[in-house]
Amino acid sequence: MPKFLEYCLGFHLAEDRFPTLEDLKKEYIEYLLDLTGFNLKETAKILNISRRTLANSLIKYKISRPLKRWNENPYSLSSS
């Protein structure tokens, strides 16, 4: 299982619930934004969506700078 999902599932299961698809989408977008330094063009490219679609997702999920949340967990940007 990818490290991102291990972290995200562990976080939500600690709250006694499974994450919804919407939870996972928001968390993954936030993760990629931190990974790319909030570079919308690069994040959209990774997601294979347009920048406009990504911008709409930021509005939908109320995502704004600064995030940096992912740098505080053991699965942030490293791969193993």
N, C-alpha and C positions, 0 to 999 in steps of 0.2 A: 504494500500500500504506500502511495506517495507520502512523504513526510508532512506535506501540507494537510492532507486528509487526516493523518494520524493526530496532528495537533488539533485541528478543527473538530473532529469527532470527539476527541478526549475532552475538549472544552465544553461542548454541548452535553455530552453524557454526564459530566460532572454536575450539570444542572438538571439531571434526571430526564433528559429528553433528547431525541434525535434531532439533528439540524434539518431544517427544511431545505429544499432546493434553493429558495431565495436566500436563506442564511449562507449557504455555500457559495452562491454567486457573489454576494457582497463581500464575503471574507476573501475570496480568490481575487477579486478586483483590487481590494485593499492590499493584499499581499503583493500583487504584481506592480501596483503603483509604488509601493515601498522599494521593491526590487529595482525598478527603473528610475528611482528618484523623482517620481511623479511626472514622468515623461509620457504624455498622453499618446503621442505618435507611436512610441515603442510599445506601450502597453496594448494599444489597439492592434498593432501588428502581431504581438504574441497571441492575442485572443482571436485573431483573424476576423476582426470587425472594423467598421469604419470609426474614425475619430468622433463623428457625430453620434453614432450609437453608443460609444463609450461615454461621451459627454451626457447623453440622456440617462445612462445608467448611474452616473455620478449624482445627478439630480434625484433620480428615483430612490437611490439608497442613501441620500444625504451624506455623501462622501466629500470631504474637503481637506485641504492641507491643515496642519501637518499630521501625518499618520505615525510613522516610525514605530508603530506597535510591534511589527514583526521583528524588529531588531532586538526585542526583549525576550524572545522565546528561543529555545534551542534548535528549532527547525527553520529559522528565518531564511537565510540565504545560502546555507551550506548544503552540500549534497553528499550523501554517503552511500 
